[in-house]
Amino acid sequence: MPYFILVILFTALQLMLTPCGCMAKDKAPPAKPQLSVREISPVTLDGKELFSVRGIGAFSSEVRAHFISGRIKKAADDLTVRTDSIKAVDGDISTDVVTGDLALMSVFDSDALERGQTRQELAGEYVGAIRTSIERYRTDYSRETILYAVGYSVVAAIIGILLIFLLNRLFRKLNILIDTRYKDKLHSIQIKSLELVQVDRVRAFVHGTARFIHFALILILLYAFLNFTLGLFPWTRPLAGRILSFVLDPLQVMGTGIMNEIPKLLFIVVLAIVTRYALKIMRLLFDQIEQGTITFSGFYPEWAKPTYRILRFLVIAFAAVVAFPYVPGSDSPAFKGVSLFLGVLFSLGSQSTVSNILAGFTMTYRRLFKVGDRVRINDILGDVTRIRLQVTHLKTVKNEEVIVPNSTILNSTVTNYSSLIEEKPLLLHTSLTIGYDAPWRQVHALLLMAAERTPGLLREPAPFVLQKSLDDFYVTYELNVATNTPHSMATFYSGLHQNIQDCFNEYGVQIMSPNYEADRSEPTIVPKDRWFAAPADGAEDTMRR
């Protein structure tokens, strides 16, 4: 009844706005509003379209279709409403579709005019459509239909499980058959003596194809089961026909996007190819510089690899900047947001990384050391085995690998024992303190004698002794010897110290190191008859000397 009141009020408003008969003689009647196709909206019940209606007056087509659909669903849910009670009642300005006291909708002349019918004929069609849809709706939601749907879905699940079980057994036997019966028939793909594809790869391809077919068949069974089961229940029936579209629609969108972006992708491919071959030419050039085939004045061979890395980074960065506008989606807000987020993460987390990289390049161009040099970094003594972009690897005399960050090396004192070895030999030196009661000429002679007894040291330049200081109780002497093999420093120092002890003990000269407090009645020396006390091996010592 409220709907009739709205119609009456709407009609009265129209009459008030319509000019009187005397005025109508002077003015032409107003033209009927032209309704466009866009003003049509569907009337639905349980997701199924019954018919379409147009907007009228102040009611848009969406609002009108919404109210009509709601009344039809209310009538369908009310089991006391019989479908044969739905009928069309003709009025002065409209034909109303009603059931009892409930007005479902009104059909106006404007609705029928576009279809070339009378409103009574159109209302009759609507009555038939509403009756059929309500009957189908009640049948779909009946208890018997739901129970049958449950039973069918259980049977379908059992059949699907059995089929998957059979497929698994079938393909398991197929794999065994491939490995046994057809193993000898699988051969490598080759042209004459050139083997293109190994037999293991062929066997893996056959097994992979079988697994793909197996997986595809299981997906087809799952799709058939879901489509059948969802179609049995009225609540899920709208999803039954859309399962495949859930997968195909994104693929279609991606395919369409790829087709639209093909020109940009081709540009990126061409740019990548040009960049790759440019890097190959650069690599070939710097390899020749590193090997010494190509030389430039003031450019050292060890600079070739780091210079190539810098130029490679610049070329790749330039190519990335050029390619960025052609990347699909690069102008989207999401892409820009992700790029900004990654940039912030990189700037926050790469401070030490960048400092180590810059330090590595600085070290290279300063020529602090090269691979194979014996160096001391702070308190670490070892041979340089690898110089990487961020760290340097050292191998100590104890066969330990020490990894030092390049930024630490740049801020530390570095002693290179090998860099000048080609120009002059390396001087090894050791210090000891002797009392004032020992003649300094005798001390010099003993130190030079110890140097002469140490194998592996150079005779030119000759060893020499420096008196570094005259302390309160003793004199500090420094023995200097030359070597061109700095990697044997530890061996030379050990042998030199052994021979110093032997020479000073042999001639009865007391070594005052490490400390001196008072003179003893007899000098603190080791007599010669105790030099080879057990478990010392005299033969080994004689051979060493």
C-alpha positions as CSV (number, residue, x, y, z in Angstrom):
1,M,0.0,0.0,0.0
2,P,2.8,2.5,0.7
3,Y,3.8,2.1,-2.9
4,F,0.4,3.1,-4.2
5,I,0.5,6.2,-2.0
6,L,3.9,7.2,-3.6
7,V,2.4,6.7,-7.0
8,I,-0.6,8.9,-6.2
9,L,1.6,11.6,-4.8
10,F,3.8,11.5,-7.9
11,T,0.8,11.7,-10.2
12,A,-0.7,14.7,-8.3
13,L,2.6,16.5,-8.5
14,Q,2.6,15.9,-12.3
15,L,-0.9,17.3,-12.6
16,M,0.0,20.4,-10.6
17,L,2.9,21.1,-12.8
18,T,1.0,20.5,-16.0
19,P,-0.5,23.7,-17.7
20,C,-4.3,24.0,-17.7
21,G,-6.4,23.4,-20.8
22,C,-6.6,27.0,-21.8
23,M,-2.9,27.4,-21.7
24,A,-2.4,24.2,-23.6
25,K,-4.2,25.7,-26.5
26,D,-1.4,28.3,-26.8
27,K,1.5,26.0,-26.0
28,A,2.6,22.7,-27.5
29,P,2.5,19.7,-25.2
30,P,5.8,18.9,-23.5
31,A,7.9,16.4,-25.3
32,K,8.2,13.0,-23.7
33,P,11.6,12.4,-22.0
34,Q,13.9,10.3,-24.1
35,L,15.3,7.3,-22.1
36,S,18.7,6.0,-23.0
37,V,19.8,2.4,-22.8
38,R,22.0,3.3,-19.8
39,E,19.0,3.9,-17.7
40,I,18.0,0.2,-17.8
41,S,18.8,-1.9,-14.7
42,P,18.0,-5.6,-14.2
43,V,15.5,-7.0,-11.7
44,T,17.1,-10.2,-10.2
45,L,16.1,-13.0,-7.8
46,D,19.0,-15.1,-6.3
47,G,21.4,-13.6,-8.8
48,K,19.3,-14.5,-11.9
49,E,17.9,-11.7,-14.1
50,L,14.1,-11.7,-14.6
51,F,13.7,-8.6,-16.7
52,S,14.9,-5.0,-16.9
53,V,13.2,-1.8,-15.9
54,R,13.8,1.9,-16.7
55,G,14.0,4.9,-14.5
56,I,10.8,6.9,-14.1
57,G,10.4,10.3,-12.6
58,A,12.5,10.8,-9.5
59,F,13.4,7.1,-9.3
60,S,16.5,6.0,-11.2
61,S,16.6,2.6,-12.8
62,E,18.9,1.2,-10.2
63,V,16.7,2.4,-7.3
64,R,13.5,1.1,-9.0
65,A,15.1,-2.3,-9.8
66,H,16.4,-2.6,-6.3
67,F,13.0,-2.1,-4.6
68,I,11.3,-4.5,-7.1
69,S,13.9,-7.2,-6.5
70,G,13.5,-6.8,-2.8
71,R,9.7,-7.2,-2.9
72,I,10.0,-10.3,-5.2
73,K,12.5,-11.9,-2.8
74,K,10.2,-11.1,0.1
75,A,7.3,-12.9,-1.6
76,A,9.5,-15.8,-2.6
77,D,10.6,-16.3,1.0
78,D,7.0,-16.2,2.3
79,L,5.8,-19.7,1.6
80,T,2.2,-18.6,2.4
81,V,2.3,-16.6,-0.9
82,R,1.1,-18.8,-3.7
83,T,2.5,-18.2,-7.2
84,D,-0.9,-18.3,-8.8
85,S,-2.0,-15.4,-6.6
86,I,0.4,-13.1,-8.4
87,K,-1.6,-11.2,-11.0
88,A,-1.7,-7.9,-12.8
89,V,-4.3,-5.3,-11.7
90,D,-5.0,-2.5,-14.2
91,G,-5.3,1.0,-12.9
92,D,-5.8,4.5,-14.4
93,I,-2.1,5.3,-14.9
94,S,-0.4,2.0,-14.3
95,T,-0.9,-1.7,-14.3
96,D,0.2,-3.1,-10.9
97,V,1.7,-6.6,-10.3
98,V,0.4,-7.7,-6.9
99,T,0.0,-10.7,-4.7
100,G,-2.6,-10.3,-2.0
101,D,-1.9,-7.0,-0.2
102,L,1.8,-6.8,-1.4
103,A,2.4,-4.7,-4.5
104,L,5.4,-6.1,-6.3
105,M,5.8,-3.4,-9.0
106,S,3.9,-1.0,-11.3
107,V,4.1,-0.9,-15.1
108,F,3.6,2.5,-16.7
109,D,2.9,3.4,-20.3
110,S,6.5,4.7,-20.7
111,D,7.8,1.2,-19.9
112,A,5.7,-0.4,-22.6
113,L,6.1,2.4,-25.2
114,E,9.8,1.5,-25.8
115,R,8.9,-2.1,-26.5
116,G,6.0,-1.4,-28.7
117,Q,3.5,-3.1,-26.3
118,T,0.7,-2.0,-24.1
119,R,1.3,-1.9,-20.4
120,Q,-1.2,-4.7,-19.8
121,E,0.8,-7.0,-22.2
122,L,4.1,-6.1,-20.6
123,A,2.7,-6.6,-17.1
124,G,1.4,-10.0,-18.1
125,E,4.9,-11.0,-19.2
126,Y,6.3,-9.8,-15.9
127,V,3.8,-11.8,-14.0
128,G,4.9,-15.0,-15.8
129,A,8.5,-14.3,-15.3
130,I,8.0,-13.6,-11.5
131,R,5.9,-16.8,-11.0
132,T,8.5,-18.9,-12.8
133,S,11.4,-17.4,-10.9
134,I,9.7,-17.8,-7.5
135,E,8.9,-21.4,-8.2
136,R,12.5,-22.1,-9.2
137,Y,13.8,-20.2,-6.2
138,R,11.7,-22.3,-3.8
139,T,12.6,-25.5,-5.5
140,D,16.3,-24.7,-5.3
141,Y,16.1,-23.9,-1.5
142,S,13.9,-26.8,-0.6
143,R,15.1,-29.4,1.9
144,E,14.8,-32.2,-0.6
145,T,17.0,-30.4,-3.2
146,I,19.6,-29.6,-0.6
147,L,19.8,-33.2,0.6
148,Y,20.1,-34.4,-3.0
149,A,22.9,-31.9,-3.6
150,V,24.7,-33.1,-0.5
151,G,24.4,-36.7,-1.7
152,Y,25.6,-35.9,-5.2
153,S,28.6,-34.0,-3.9
154,V,29.6,-36.9,-1.6
155,V,29.4,-39.3,-4.6
156,A,31.3,-36.8,-6.7
157,A,34.0,-36.5,-4.1
158,I,34.4,-40.3,-3.8
159,I,34.6,-40.7,-7.6
160,G,37.2,-37.8,-7.7
161,I,39.4,-39.4,-5.0
162,L,39.3,-42.8,-6.8
163,L,40.2,-41.2,-10.1
164,I,43.1,-39.3,-8.5
165,F,44.3,-42.5,-6.8
166,L,44.2,-44.3,-10.2
167,L,46.0,-41.5,-11.9
168,N,48.8,-41.6,-9.3
169,R,49.2,-45.4,-9.7
170,L,49.1,-45.1,-13.5
171,F,51.8,-42.4,-13.7
172,R,53.9,-44.2,-11.0
173,K,53.9,-47.3,-13.3
174,L,54.6,-45.1,-16.3
175,N,57.8,-43.7,-14.6
176,I,58.9,-47.2,-13.7
177,L,58.3,-48.3,-17.3
178,I,60.4,-45.4,-18.6
179,D,63.3,-46.3,-16.3
180,T,63.2,-50.0,-17.2
181,R,61.8,-50.8,-20.6
182,Y,62.6,-47.6,-22.5
183,K,65.8,-46.8,-20.7
184,D,68.0,-48.2,-23.5
185,K,65.9,-46.4,-26.1
186,L,66.6,-43.0,-24.7
187,H,69.8,-41.6,-26.3
188,S,71.7,-38.3,-26.2
189,I,70.8,-35.8,-28.9
190,Q,73.9,-35.3,-31.0
191,I,75.1,-34.2,-34.4
192,K,77.8,-36.6,-35.5
193,S,80.3,-36.6,-32.6
194,L,79.0,-33.4,-31.0
195,E,76.7,-34.2,-28.1
196,L,74.0,-31.5,-27.8
197,V,71.9,-32.9,-25.0
198,Q,73.0,-35.6,-22.6
199,V,70.9,-38.7,-22.1
200,D,70.3,-37.7,-18.4
201,R,68.7,-34.5,-19.6
202,V,66.5,-36.4,-22.1
203,R,65.4,-38.8,-19.4
204,A,64.7,-35.8,-17.1
205,F,62.7,-34.1,-19.8
206,V,60.5,-37.2,-20.4
207,H,59.9,-37.6,-16.6
208,G,59.1,-33.9,-16.4
209,T,56.6,-34.1,-19.3
210,A,54.9,-37.0,-17.5
211,R,54.7,-35.1,-14.3
212,F,53.2,-32.1,-16.1
213,I,50.5,-34.2,-17.7
214,H,49.8,-35.8,-14.4
215,F,49.4,-32.5,-12.7
216,A,47.2,-31.1,-15.5
217,L,44.9,-34.1,-15.3
218,I,44.5,-33.6,-11.5
219,L,43.7,-30.0,-12.0
220,I,41.1,-30.8,-14.6
221,L,39.5,-33.3,-12.2
222,L,39.5,-30.8,-9.4
223,Y,37.9,-28.2,-11.6
224,A,35.2,-30.6,-12.7
225,F,34.5,-31.6,-9.1
226,L,34.3,-28.0,-7.9
227,N,32.2,-26.8,-10.9
228,F,29.7,-29.7,-10.4
229,T,29.5,-29.4,-6.6
230,L,29.2,-25.7,-6.5
231,G,26.5,-25.9,-9.1
232,L,24.4,-28.2,-6.9
233,F,23.8,-25.6,-4.1
234,P,21.9,-22.3,-4.7
235,W,24.3,-20.4,-2.4
236,T,27.4,-21.3,-4.4
237,R,25.8,-21.7,-7.9
238,P,26.9,-18.2,-9.1
239,L,30.5,-19.3,-8.5
240,A,30.3,-22.5,-10.5
241,G,30.5,-20.9,-13.8
242,R,33.2,-18.4,-12.7
243,I,35.9,-20.7,-11.4
244,L,37.7,-20.9,-14.7
245,S,37.3,-17.2,-15.2
246,F,39.1,-16.6,-11.9
247,V,42.2,-18.0,-13.6
248,L,41.6,-17.0,-17.2
249,D,40.6,-13.4,-16.5
250,P,44.0,-12.5,-14.8
251,L,45.8,-14.3,-17.6
252,Q,43.8,-12.4,-20.2
253,V,44.6,-9.1,-18.5
254,M,48.3,-10.0,-18.3
255,G,48.3,-11.1,-21.9
256,T,46.6,-7.9,-23.0
257,G,49.0,-5.9,-21.0
258,I,52.0,-7.7,-22.5
259,M,50.7,-7.2,-26.0
260,N,50.2,-3.5,-25.3
261,E,53.7,-3.2,-23.8
262,I,55.5,-5.2,-26.6
263,P,57.1,-2.1,-28.2
264,K,58.5,-1.0,-24.8
265,L,59.7,-4.5,-24.1
266,L,61.4,-4.7,-27.5
267,F,63.2,-1.5,-26.7
268,I,64.4,-2.9,-23.4
269,V,65.6,-6.1,-25.1
270,V,67.5,-4.2,-27.7
271,L,69.1,-2.0,-25.0
272,A,70.0,-5.1,-23.0
273,I,71.7,-6.7,-26.0
274,V,73.7,-3.5,-26.8
275,T,74.7,-3.1,-23.2
276,R,75.8,-6.7,-23.0
277,Y,78.1,-6.5,-26.0
278,A,79.5,-3.2,-24.9
279,L,80.4,-4.8,-21.6
280,K,82.0,-7.7,-23.4
281,I,84.2,-5.3,-25.5
282,M,85.2,-3.4,-22.4
283,R,86.0,-6.7,-20.6
284,L,88.2,-7.8,-23.5
285,L,90.1,-4.5,-23.5
286,F,90.8,-4.5,-19.8
287,D,91.8,-8.2,-19.8
288,Q,94.4,-7.3,-22.4
289,I,95.6,-4.4,-20.2
290,E,95.8,-6.7,-17.2
291,Q,97.8,-9.2,-19.1
292,G,100.2,-6.5,-20.4
293,T,99.3,-6.9,-24.0
294,I,98.0,-3.3,-24.2
295,T,99.8,-0.7,-22.2
296,F,99.1,3.0,-21.4
297,S,101.6,5.4,-19.8
298,G,100.8,5.8,-16.1
299,F,98.1,3.1,-16.1
300,Y,99.2,0.0,-14.1
301,P,98.0,-3.5,-15.0
302,E,96.5,-4.0,-11.5
303,W,94.2,-1.1,-12.1
304,A,92.5,-2.9,-15.0
305,K,90.1,-5.0,-13.0
306,P,88.8,-2.3,-10.6
307,T,88.5,0.2,-13.5
308,Y,86.5,-2.3,-15.5
309,R,84.2,-2.8,-12.4
310,I,83.6,1.0,-12.1
311,L,82.9,1.4,-15.8
312,R,80.7,-1.6,-15.8
313,F,78.6,-0.2,-12.9
314,L,78.3,3.2,-14.7
315,V,77.3,1.5,-18.0
316,I,74.7,-0.6,-16.3
317,A,73.4,2.3,-14.2
318,F,73.1,4.4,-17.4
319,A,71.2,1.6,-19.2
320,A,68.9,1.2,-16.2
321,V,68.1,4.9,-16.2
322,V,67.4,4.8,-20.0
323,A,65.2,1.7,-19.6
324,F,63.3,2.8,-16.6
325,P,60.5,4.8,-18.4
326,Y,59.9,1.8,-20.7
327,V,59.4,-0.7,-17.8
328,P,55.7,-1.7,-17.7
329,G,54.0,0.0,-14.8
330,S,56.9,2.3,-14.0
331,D,54.6,5.3,-13.9
332,S,52.2,3.7,-11.5
333,P,52.0,5.0,-7.8
334,A,52.6,1.5,-6.5
335,F,55.9,1.1,-8.6
336,K,57.1,4.5,-7.4
337,G,56.3,3.6,-3.8
338,V,58.2,0.4,-3.9
339,S,61.1,2.1,-5.6
340,L,61.2,4.7,-2.9
341,F,60.9,2.1,-0.1
342,L,63.8,0.1,-1.6
343,G,65.9,3.2,-2.0
344,V,65.4,4.1,1.7
345,L,66.3,0.6,2.8
346,F,69.4,0.6,0.6
347,S,70.6,4.0,1.9
348,L,70.1,3.0,5.5
349,G,71.6,-0.5,5.3
350,S,74.5,0.1,2.9
351,Q,76.5,2.8,4.7
352,S,79.3,0.4,5.7
353,T,79.1,-1.5,2.4
354,V,79.5,1.7,0.4
355,S,82.4,2.8,2.6
356,N,84.2,-0.5,2.2
357,I,83.7,-0.4,-1.6
358,L,85.1,3.2,-1.8
359,A,88.0,2.1,0.4
360,G,88.6,-0.8,-1.9
361,F,88.9,1.4,-4.9
362,T,91.0,3.9,-3.1
363,M,93.4,1.1,-2.0
364,T,93.7,-0.2,-5.5
365,Y,94.6,3.2,-7.1
366,R,97.0,4.0,-4.2
367,R,98.7,0.7,-4.9
368,L,99.0,-0.2,-1.2
369,F,99.6,-3.9,-2.0
370,K,98.8,-6.6,-4.5
371,V,98.0,-10.2,-4.3
372,G,101.0,-12.2,-3.1
373,D,102.5,-9.4,-1.0
374,R,103.6,-10.0,2.6
375,V,102.0,-7.2,4.7
376,R,101.3,-6.2,8.2
377,I,98.0,-4.5,9.0
378,N,97.9,-3.4,12.6
379,D,99.0,-6.5,14.4
380,I,98.1,-8.9,11.6
381,L,101.0,-10.3,9.5
382,G,100.2,-12.4,6.5
383,D,100.2,-12.8,2.7
384,V,97.5,-11.1,0.5
385,T,95.5,-13.9,-1.2
386,R,92.5,-11.9,-2.5
387,I,91.5,-8.3,-2.9
388,R,87.8,-8.0,-3.2
389,L,85.5,-5.1,-3.5
390,Q,84.7,-4.8,0.2
391,V,87.2,-7.0,2.0
392,T,90.8,-8.2,1.7
393,H,91.8,-11.8,2.5
394,L,95.1,-12.4,4.3
395,K,96.8,-15.8,5.0
396,T,99.0,-15.8,8.1
397,V,102.1,-17.8,8.7
398,K,99.9,-20.1,10.9
399,N,97.8,-20.9,7.8
400,E,94.9,-18.8,9.1
401,E,92.7,-16.8,6.8
402,V,92.0,-13.3,8.1
403,I,89.3,-11.2,6.4
404,V,89.8,-7.4,6.9
405,P,87.3,-4.8,5.8
406,N,88.8,-2.4,3.3
407,S,87.6,0.6,5.3
408,T,89.6,-0.7,8.3
409,I,92.7,-1.1,6.1
410,L,92.3,2.5,4.8
411,N,92.3,3.8,8.4
412,S,95.2,1.6,9.6
413,T,98.9,1.6,9.3
414,V,99.9,-0.9,6.5
415,T,103.5,-2.2,6.2
416,N,104.3,-3.8,2.9
417,Y,107.3,-6.1,3.0
418,S,107.2,-7.0,-0.7
419,S,106.5,-3.8,-2.7
420,L,110.1,-2.6,-2.8
421,I,111.8,-6.0,-3.0
422,E,112.5,-5.6,-6.7
423,E,114.4,-2.4,-6.1
424,K,116.3,-3.3,-2.9
425,P,116.4,-6.3,-0.6
426,L,114.3,-6.2,2.6
427,L,116.2,-5.6,5.8
428,L,115.3,-7.9,8.8
429,H,116.4,-6.5,12.1
430,T,116.5,-7.8,15.7
431,S,117.7,-6.1,18.9
432,L,119.4,-7.3,22.1
433,T,121.1,-5.7,25.1
434,I,124.6,-6.5,26.3
435,G,126.4,-5.2,29.4
436,Y,129.1,-2.6,29.3
437,D,131.6,-5.2,30.4
438,A,131.5,-6.8,27.0
439,P,133.6,-5.1,24.3
440,W,131.4,-3.7,21.6
441,R,133.7,-4.9,18.8
442,Q,133.3,-8.5,20.2
443,V,129.5,-8.1,20.3
444,H,129.5,-6.8,16.6
445,A,131.6,-9.8,15.6
446,L,129.4,-12.3,17.4
447,L,126.2,-10.8,15.8
448,L,127.8,-10.9,12.3
449,M,128.9,-14.5,13.0
450,A,125.3,-15.4,13.9
451,A,124.1,-13.8,10.7
452,E,126.7,-15.7,8.6
453,R,125.6,-19.0,10.2
454,T,121.9,-18.4,9.3
455,P,121.1,-20.0,5.9
456,G,119.0,-18.1,3.2
457,L,120.2,-14.6,4.0
458,L,121.8,-12.5,1.4
459,R,125.5,-11.8,1.6
460,E,125.1,-8.6,-0.4
461,P,124.4,-6.2,1.1
462,A,126.4,-7.5,4.0
463,P,124.9,-7.7,7.4
464,F,125.7,-4.8,9.8
465,V,125.2,-3.9,13.4
466,L,123.8,-0.6,14.9
467,Q,124.3,0.5,18.5
468,K,120.9,2.1,19.1
469,S,121.2,3.3,22.6
470,L,123.5,3.5,25.7
471,D,121.2,2.7,28.6
472,D,121.8,2.7,32.3
473,F,123.1,-0.9,32.6
474,Y,123.5,-2.1,29.1
475,V,124.0,-1.2,25.4
476,T,121.2,-1.9,22.8
477,Y,122.5,-3.5,19.7
478,E,120.5,-4.0,16.4
479,L,121.5,-6.7,13.9
480,N,120.4,-6.0,10.3
481,V,120.4,-8.7,7.6
482,A,119.1,-8.6,4.0
483,T,116.7,-11.0,2.2
484,N,114.8,-11.0,-1.0
485,T,112.2,-13.6,0.2
486,P,110.0,-11.7,2.7
487,H,107.6,-14.7,2.9
488,S,110.3,-16.6,4.9
489,M,110.7,-13.9,7.5
490,A,109.5,-16.1,10.4
491,T,112.0,-18.8,9.5
492,F,114.9,-16.3,9.2
493,Y,114.1,-14.6,12.5
494,S,113.9,-18.0,14.3
495,G,117.3,-19.2,12.8
496,L,118.9,-15.9,13.5
497,H,117.9,-15.9,17.2
498,Q,119.1,-19.5,17.6
499,N,122.5,-18.6,16.2
500,I,122.8,-15.5,18.3
501,Q,122.3,-17.6,21.5
502,D,124.8,-20.2,20.3
503,C,127.5,-17.6,19.4
504,F,127.2,-15.6,22.6
505,N,127.1,-18.8,24.8
506,E,130.1,-20.1,22.9
507,Y,132.3,-17.1,23.7
508,G,130.9,-16.6,27.2
509,V,129.1,-13.2,26.6
510,Q,126.1,-12.7,28.8
511,I,122.9,-11.4,27.1
512,M,121.2,-8.9,29.5
513,S,117.7,-9.1,27.9
514,P,115.0,-9.1,29.0
515,N,115.9,-7.4,32.3
516,Y,118.9,-6.5,34.4
517,E,119.1,-5.9,38.2
518,A,122.6,-6.7,39.4
519,D,125.9,-8.3,38.4
520,R,126.3,-12.0,39.3
521,S,129.6,-13.6,40.4
522,E,129.7,-15.5,37.1
523,P,128.1,-14.6,33.8
524,T,124.7,-16.1,32.9
525,I,125.6,-18.2,29.9
526,V,125.0,-21.8,28.7
527,P,128.4,-23.7,28.5
528,K,129.1,-25.5,25.3
529,D,129.0,-28.9,26.8
530,R,125.3,-28.4,27.6
531,W,124.3,-27.1,24.2
532,F,123.0,-30.5,23.1
533,A,121.5,-31.6,26.4
534,A,118.6,-34.1,26.0
535,P,116.4,-34.1,24.2
536,A,118.4,-31.8,21.8
537,D,119.7,-33.5,18.6
538,G,123.4,-32.5,18.1
539,A,123.4,-34.0,14.6
540,E,120.5,-31.9,13.5
541,D,122.1,-28.7,15.0
542,T,125.4,-29.5,13.2
543,M,123.6,-29.9,9.9
544,R,121.7,-26.7,10.4
545,R,124.9,-24.8,11.0
